[in-house]
Amino acid sequence: MSDYEPIACALHDQFEAAAVTGATLTLRWPGQDAPYVGRILDIQVRDGAEYLVLEGNRTIRLDRIEVVQVD
């Protein structure tokens, strides 16, 4: 069983809108040296958790993201 904690619907909607419009986001999650700035390519579900597929071959689980800014 996954330890995934679903995120708020409003935040999920924000990610979906950014993916559709191609908006640039600034994201931060644990273990980063600097914030990620880029676009969402896709939102995927696997193994009971949701992930953002980002530019630059990055994938991050939605419940790991701590800071979001849509530019």
CYANA upper distance limits for C-alpha pairs under 8 A (distance plus 0.5 A):
  1 MET  CA     48 GLY  CA      8.27
  2 SER  CA     47 ASP  CA      7.52
  2 SER  CA     48 GLY  CA      6.42
  2 SER  CA     49 ALA  CA      7.58
  4 TYR  CA     48 GLY  CA      7.60
  4 TYR  CA     49 ALA  CA      6.05
  4 TYR  CA     63 ASP  CA      7.27
  5 GLU  CA     63 ASP  CA      6.44
  6 PRO  CA     49 ALA  CA      8.48
  6 PRO  CA     62 LEU  CA      8.39
  6 PRO  CA     63 ASP  CA      7.05
  7 ILE  CA     11 LEU  CA      7.34
  7 ILE  CA     12 HIS  CA      7.21
  7 ILE  CA     62 LEU  CA      7.46
  7 ILE  CA     63 ASP  CA      6.53
  8 ALA  CA     12 HIS  CA      6.87
  9 CYS  CA     13 ASP  CA      6.57
 10 ALA  CA     14 GLN  CA      6.76
 11 LEU  CA     15 PHE  CA      6.86
 12 HIS  CA     16 GLU  CA      6.78
 13 ASP  CA     17 ALA  CA      6.61
 14 GLN  CA     18 ALA  CA      6.65
 15 PHE  CA     19 ALA  CA      6.66
 15 PHE  CA     40 ILE  CA      8.17
 16 GLU  CA     20 VAL  CA      6.75
 16 GLU  CA     43 ILE  CA      8.05
 17 ALA  CA     21 THR  CA      6.56
 18 ALA  CA     22 GLY  CA      6.09
 18 ALA  CA     23 ALA  CA      5.33
 18 ALA  CA     24 THR  CA      7.80
 18 ALA  CA     25 LEU  CA      8.20
 18 ALA  CA     39 ARG  CA      8.06
 18 ALA  CA     40 ILE  CA      7.30
 18 ALA  CA     70 VAL  CA      8.15
 19 ALA  CA     23 ALA  CA      7.33
 19 ALA  CA     39 ARG  CA      7.53
 19 ALA  CA     40 ILE  CA      5.45
 19 ALA  CA     41 LEU  CA      6.58
 19 ALA  CA     42 ASP  CA      7.02
 19 ALA  CA     43 ILE  CA      8.48
 22 GLY  CA     39 ARG  CA      6.66
 22 GLY  CA     40 ILE  CA      7.57
 23 ALA  CA     39 ARG  CA      6.66
 23 ALA  CA     40 ILE  CA      8.40
 23 ALA  CA     70 VAL  CA      7.46
 23 ALA  CA     71 ASP  CA      7.37
 24 THR  CA     37 VAL  CA      7.26
 24 THR  CA     38 GLY  CA      5.55
 24 THR  CA     39 ARG  CA      5.40
 24 THR  CA     40 ILE  CA      8.35
 24 THR  CA     70 VAL  CA      6.68
 24 THR  CA     71 ASP  CA      6.02
 25 LEU  CA     36 TYR  CA      8.32
 25 LEU  CA     37 VAL  CA      6.09
 25 LEU  CA     38 GLY  CA      6.02
 25 LEU  CA     39 ARG  CA      6.57
 25 LEU  CA     40 ILE  CA      8.43
 25 LEU  CA     68 VAL  CA      7.46
 25 LEU  CA     69 GLN  CA      6.11
 25 LEU  CA     70 VAL  CA      5.00
 25 LEU  CA     71 ASP  CA      6.20
 26 THR  CA     35 PRO  CA      6.86
 26 THR  CA     36 TYR  CA      6.04
 26 THR  CA     37 VAL  CA      4.97
 26 THR  CA     38 GLY  CA      7.26
 26 THR  CA     67 VAL  CA      8.21
 26 THR  CA     68 VAL  CA      6.29
 26 THR  CA     69 GLN  CA      5.52
 26 THR  CA     70 VAL  CA      6.90
 26 THR  CA     71 ASP  CA      7.82
 27 LEU  CA     35 PRO  CA      6.14
 27 LEU  CA     36 TYR  CA      5.60
 27 LEU  CA     37 VAL  CA      7.00
 27 LEU  CA     65 ILE  CA      7.33
 27 LEU  CA     66 GLU  CA      7.96
 27 LEU  CA     67 VAL  CA      5.97
 27 LEU  CA     68 VAL  CA      5.36
 27 LEU  CA     69 GLN  CA      7.13
 28 ARG  CA     32 GLN  CA      7.50
 28 ARG  CA     34 ALA  CA      8.10
 28 ARG  CA     35 PRO  CA      5.42
 28 ARG  CA     36 TYR  CA      6.75
 28 ARG  CA     65 ILE  CA      6.44
 28 ARG  CA     66 GLU  CA      6.18
 28 ARG  CA     67 VAL  CA      5.55
 28 ARG  CA     68 VAL  CA      7.42
 29 TRP  CA     35 PRO  CA      8.36
 29 TRP  CA     64 ARG  CA      6.41
 29 TRP  CA     65 ILE  CA      5.17
 29 TRP  CA     66 GLU  CA      5.76
 29 TRP  CA     67 VAL  CA      7.57
 30 PRO  CA     64 ARG  CA      7.75
 30 PRO  CA     65 ILE  CA      8.22
 30 PRO  CA     66 GLU  CA      8.14
 38 GLY  CA     54 LEU  CA      7.60
 38 GLY  CA     55 GLU  CA      6.74
 39 ARG  CA     54 LEU  CA      6.39
 39 ARG  CA     55 GLU  CA      6.33
 40 ILE  CA     52 LEU  CA      6.97
 40 ILE  CA     53 VAL  CA      6.43
 40 ILE  CA     54 LEU  CA      5.12
 40 ILE  CA     55 GLU  CA      7.03
 41 LEU  CA     52 LEU  CA      8.05
 41 LEU  CA     53 VAL  CA      5.94
 41 LEU  CA     54 LEU  CA      5.85
 41 LEU  CA     55 GLU  CA      6.94
 42 ASP  CA     52 LEU  CA      6.54
 42 ASP  CA     53 VAL  CA      5.52
 42 ASP  CA     54 LEU  CA      7.67
 43 ILE  CA     50 GLU  CA      7.46
 43 ILE  CA     51 TYR  CA      6.14
 43 ILE  CA     52 LEU  CA      5.23
 43 ILE  CA     53 VAL  CA      6.50
 44 GLN  CA     50 GLU  CA      6.12
 44 GLN  CA     51 TYR  CA      5.70
 44 GLN  CA     52 LEU  CA      7.02
 44 GLN  CA     53 VAL  CA      7.81
 45 VAL  CA     49 ALA  CA      6.07
 45 VAL  CA     50 GLU  CA      4.93
 45 VAL  CA     51 TYR  CA      6.75
 46 ARG  CA     50 GLU  CA      7.02
 46 ARG  CA     51 TYR  CA      8.34
 49 ALA  CA     61 ARG  CA      7.57
 49 ALA  CA     62 LEU  CA      8.45
 50 GLU  CA     61 ARG  CA      6.38
 50 GLU  CA     62 LEU  CA      6.35
 51 TYR  CA     59 THR  CA      6.89
 51 TYR  CA     60 ILE  CA      5.91
 51 TYR  CA     61 ARG  CA      4.76
 51 TYR  CA     62 LEU  CA      5.87
 52 LEU  CA     59 THR  CA      6.07
 52 LEU  CA     60 ILE  CA      5.91
 52 LEU  CA     61 ARG  CA      6.88
 52 LEU  CA     62 LEU  CA      7.03
 53 VAL  CA     57 ASN  CA      7.93
 53 VAL  CA     58 ARG  CA      6.58
 53 VAL  CA     59 THR  CA      5.10
 53 VAL  CA     60 ILE  CA      7.35
 54 LEU  CA     58 ARG  CA      5.60
 54 LEU  CA     59 THR  CA      6.39
 54 LEU  CA     60 ILE  CA      8.41
 60 ILE  CA     64 ARG  CA      7.61
 60 ILE  CA     65 ILE  CA      8.05
 61 ARG  CA     65 ILE  CA      7.69
